[in-house]
Amino acid sequence: MRYLILFLFSMVLSQTAQSQIYEIGGFAGGSNFIGDVGATNYISPNSPALGLILKWNRSPRHSWRVSIIYADLEGKDSKSDDPRRVERGYSFDTSLLEISAGMEFTFFDFNLHGNGNKSTPYLYTGITAAKHDNYFFSSTGRYTSEDTNSWAFGIPMVLGFKTTITNHIILGAEIGARYTFSDEIDGSVPDAEFRESLSFGNTNSNDWYVFSGFTLTYTFGKKPCYCNF
């Protein structure tokens, strides 16, 4: 019985190894921040964002996806529609390195080994971890580094559309909001506890940031058998 189980397990692994197709490529676009400093527009890219993407297509309807994106985040009260923020006049400019992993779902079958052009909208979600430097605003309103960094974990909510350009090239466009479990990215809540008195804004609302841009990926791997999924 033990040898039968081992045999069946090896057969499953062998079949899985023959049914993989991968995508690797890049992301290029812009970023914008939604928090206690700057404008509150949901989609308003004002700084660059670049990254790498790897996908493992498990079926014509879903893929495992991993990405690394480096972005600049900027917020200026002077560009806000809130007159109180405009009068306050705070601003920040920081960098962020995001690692994301999760699953991408297509609205329609996206069988890359079929004939003709393939196009479909898609959704992506999972978990993100964003490394950022810590800052705070002094009593005079100066944006000051704490000389430390933190990881902000969050949930990506991405809506996109992708289409095949050639048999191996896929072009996509997507807008992805990231809800984080942190309120420190813009410096409105200092990381150091002894600076807690310098916190401001809505401390019950965490930070968001949005990536808007294009993906270009190259597909490779053996023709899959999707009958198992």
C-alpha positions as CSV (number, residue, x, y, z in Angstrom):
1,M,0.0,0.0,0.0
2,R,2.8,2.4,0.9
3,Y,4.5,1.8,-2.5
4,L,1.2,2.3,-4.3
5,I,0.8,5.7,-2.6
6,L,4.3,6.7,-3.5
7,F,3.8,5.5,-7.1
8,L,0.5,7.5,-7.4
9,F,2.1,10.6,-5.9
10,S,5.1,10.4,-8.3
11,M,2.6,10.1,-11.2
12,V,0.8,13.3,-10.0
13,L,4.0,15.2,-9.8
14,S,5.1,14.0,-13.2
15,Q,1.8,15.1,-14.7
16,T,2.0,18.5,-13.0
17,A,5.5,19.0,-14.3
18,Q,4.2,18.5,-17.8
19,S,1.4,20.9,-17.4
20,Q,3.1,24.1,-16.5
21,I,3.4,27.3,-18.5
22,Y,5.1,30.4,-17.2
23,E,5.1,34.1,-17.9
24,I,7.9,36.5,-17.0
25,G,8.1,40.2,-17.7
26,G,7.8,43.7,-16.4
27,F,5.5,46.3,-15.1
28,A,5.8,50.1,-15.9
29,G,3.5,52.8,-14.8
30,G,2.8,55.3,-12.1
31,S,1.9,55.4,-8.4
32,N,-0.2,57.6,-6.2
33,F,-0.8,57.7,-2.4
34,I,-4.0,58.0,-0.4
35,G,-3.6,58.9,3.2
36,D,-3.3,61.8,5.6
37,V,-1.0,63.9,3.4
38,G,-1.6,65.1,-0.1
39,A,-4.5,64.6,-2.5
40,T,-7.2,62.0,-2.0
41,N,-7.8,61.1,-5.6
42,Y,-8.1,57.3,-6.0
43,I,-6.5,57.1,-9.4
44,S,-4.0,59.9,-10.0
45,P,-0.5,58.6,-10.8
46,N,2.1,61.3,-10.0
47,S,5.3,59.2,-9.5
48,P,7.0,56.3,-11.4
49,A,6.7,52.6,-10.6
50,L,8.7,49.8,-12.2
51,G,8.8,46.1,-11.5
52,L,9.1,42.5,-12.4
53,I,6.3,39.9,-12.7
54,L,6.4,36.1,-12.8
55,K,3.2,34.0,-13.4
56,W,2.5,30.2,-13.2
57,N,-0.6,29.5,-15.2
58,R,-2.4,26.6,-13.5
59,S,-5.5,26.7,-15.8
60,P,-7.0,28.9,-18.5
61,R,-8.9,30.7,-15.7
62,H,-6.3,31.3,-12.9
63,S,-2.6,31.8,-12.3
64,W,-0.2,32.1,-9.4
65,R,1.5,35.4,-9.6
66,V,4.6,37.0,-7.9
67,S,5.8,40.5,-8.4
68,I,8.4,43.0,-7.1
69,I,7.7,46.7,-7.7
70,Y,9.8,49.7,-6.8
71,A,8.0,53.0,-6.7
72,D,8.3,56.5,-5.6
73,L,5.4,57.8,-3.4
74,E,4.6,61.5,-3.3
75,G,2.0,63.6,-1.5
76,K,1.5,67.3,-1.5
77,D,-1.2,69.1,0.5
78,S,-1.1,71.9,-2.1
79,K,-2.7,69.5,-4.6
80,S,-5.6,68.5,-2.3
81,D,-9.2,69.5,-2.7
82,D,-9.4,69.9,1.1
83,P,-8.8,73.5,2.0
84,R,-7.6,72.5,5.4
85,R,-4.8,70.4,3.9
86,V,-3.9,73.2,1.4
87,E,-3.6,75.6,4.4
88,R,-1.5,73.1,6.3
89,G,0.9,72.7,3.4
90,Y,2.6,69.4,4.3
91,S,4.3,67.3,1.7
92,F,6.3,64.1,1.5
93,D,8.4,62.1,-1.0
94,T,9.5,58.6,-0.2
95,S,10.4,55.3,-1.9
96,L,8.8,51.9,-1.5
97,L,9.7,48.3,-2.4
98,E,6.8,46.0,-2.7
99,I,6.8,42.2,-2.9
100,S,3.4,40.7,-3.8
101,A,2.1,37.1,-4.1
102,G,-1.3,35.8,-4.9
103,M,-3.7,34.5,-7.5
104,E,-4.9,36.1,-10.8
105,F,-8.4,35.2,-12.0
106,T,-9.5,35.7,-15.7
107,F,-13.1,36.5,-16.6
108,F,-12.9,34.3,-19.7
109,D,-10.7,31.3,-20.7
110,F,-7.2,32.4,-21.5
111,N,-5.7,29.3,-23.1
112,L,-2.4,30.4,-24.5
113,H,-2.1,27.3,-26.7
114,G,-5.3,28.0,-28.6
115,N,-5.5,29.5,-32.0
116,G,-6.1,33.2,-32.6
117,N,-5.9,36.3,-30.4
118,K,-6.8,35.9,-26.7
119,S,-8.1,38.7,-24.6
120,T,-9.8,38.9,-21.2
121,P,-10.3,41.1,-18.2
122,Y,-8.8,39.8,-14.9
123,L,-8.7,40.3,-11.2
124,Y,-5.7,39.8,-8.9
125,T,-5.5,39.6,-5.1
126,G,-3.2,38.1,-2.5
127,I,-0.9,39.7,0.0
128,T,1.8,42.5,-0.2
129,A,4.7,43.5,1.9
130,A,6.1,47.0,1.3
131,K,9.4,48.1,2.7
132,H,9.6,51.9,3.3
133,D,11.7,54.3,5.3
134,N,10.2,55.9,8.4
135,Y,9.6,59.7,8.6
136,F,7.8,62.1,10.9
137,F,6.6,65.7,10.7
138,S,8.3,67.8,13.4
139,S,6.3,70.5,15.4
140,T,7.4,73.0,12.7
141,G,6.0,70.8,9.9
142,R,9.4,69.6,8.6
143,Y,9.5,66.2,7.0
144,T,12.3,64.3,8.9
145,S,13.8,60.9,8.6
146,E,13.7,58.5,11.6
147,D,16.7,56.6,10.1
148,T,14.8,53.3,10.3
149,N,12.5,51.4,8.0
150,S,9.4,49.2,8.3
151,W,7.4,46.6,6.4
152,A,3.8,47.5,5.6
153,F,1.7,44.4,4.9
154,G,-1.5,44.8,2.8
155,I,-4.0,43.4,0.4
156,P,-3.8,44.1,-3.3
157,M,-7.0,44.7,-5.3
158,V,-6.2,44.7,-9.0
159,L,-8.4,45.0,-12.1
160,G,-6.8,44.6,-15.5
161,F,-7.2,43.6,-19.1
162,K,-4.7,41.5,-21.1
163,T,-4.3,40.4,-24.7
164,T,-1.9,38.3,-26.7
165,I,0.3,40.2,-29.1
166,T,2.1,37.2,-30.5
167,N,2.2,33.5,-29.5
168,H,4.6,34.3,-26.7
169,I,4.0,38.0,-25.9
170,I,1.1,39.3,-23.7
171,L,0.3,42.9,-23.1
172,G,-1.8,44.0,-20.1
173,A,-3.1,47.2,-18.5
174,E,-4.1,47.3,-14.9
175,I,-5.0,49.5,-12.0
176,G,-4.3,48.1,-8.5
177,A,-5.1,49.6,-5.1
178,R,-3.2,48.4,-2.1
179,Y,-4.9,48.6,1.3
180,T,-2.2,48.4,4.0
181,F,-2.3,47.6,7.7
182,S,-0.1,50.6,8.4
183,D,-0.6,54.3,8.9
184,E,3.2,55.1,8.9
185,I,4.0,55.4,5.2
186,D,3.4,59.2,4.9
187,G,4.9,60.1,8.2
188,S,1.6,61.0,9.9
189,V,2.2,58.4,12.6
190,P,5.9,58.1,13.6
191,D,7.3,54.7,14.1
192,A,9.1,55.5,17.3
193,E,6.7,55.5,20.3
194,F,8.3,58.5,22.0
195,R,7.2,60.6,19.0
196,E,3.6,59.5,19.3
197,S,2.5,63.1,20.2
198,L,3.5,64.1,16.7
199,S,0.8,61.9,15.1
200,F,-1.9,63.6,13.2
201,G,-4.8,62.9,10.8
202,N,-7.3,60.1,11.0
203,T,-5.4,57.4,13.0
204,N,-8.3,55.0,12.5
205,S,-7.8,55.0,8.7
206,N,-4.8,53.1,7.3
207,D,-2.7,54.1,4.3
208,W,-3.5,53.2,0.7
209,Y,-1.4,53.4,-2.5
210,V,-2.3,52.7,-6.1
211,F,-0.2,51.4,-9.1
212,S,-1.5,52.1,-12.6
213,G,0.3,50.9,-15.6
214,F,1.1,48.2,-18.2
215,T,2.6,44.7,-18.1
216,L,4.5,43.0,-20.8
217,T,5.2,39.3,-20.3
218,Y,6.9,36.5,-22.3
219,T,5.4,33.0,-22.1
220,F,7.3,29.7,-22.1
221,G,6.9,26.1,-21.0
222,K,5.4,22.9,-22.4
223,K,1.8,22.7,-23.6
224,P,-0.3,22.1,-20.5
225,C,-3.0,19.6,-19.9
226,Y,-5.8,21.5,-18.1
227,C,-8.0,18.5,-17.7
228,N,-6.9,18.1,-14.1
229,F,-8.0,21.6,-12.9
